[in-house]
Amino acid sequence: MPTNYEKGDIQARHPWSRATPPGTKLGVAYMEIRNRGSQPDRLLSATSGVAQRVEMHVTQREGEVMKMRQLQAFEIPAREPYALRPGGSHLMLVDLVQPLEKGERFAMRLRFERAGELEIELEVQEHGSRHPRH
């Protein structure tokens, strides 16, 4: 299975998620997005059949507290990687249709302002994983 997906100047590398316990309605999606172009791009939205909706979130430290907030888009700089990872920017899978199980894969569509739509597949890793397995 490929671990890199490309559309125009955009590349999504090593997309992954975490297994969720039964009854959990929230999941996460992580990856590295590379923009090889000379112009910045923006990730405007994401959709997946595993969740009712996908939101863009960032986790930031405010004093001693980590706070998560929703964003309308992720700004993808030109010629630099943008990491979606635990403790930082991530995609939140809201109202999961069923639990995500280790080893399964699911599709997601990313919509970029300049590059357009990119279909990717994420691998579900064990609950609590901090890094993609490649």
Buried (B, 14 or more C-beta within 10 A) or exposed (E): EEBBBBBBBBBBBBBBBBBBEEEEEEBBBBBBBBBEBEEBBBBBBBBBEBBEEBBBBBBEEEEEEEEEEEEEBBEBEEEEEBEBBEEEBBBBBEEBEEBBEBEEEBEBBBBBBBBEEBEBBBBBBEBEBEEBEE
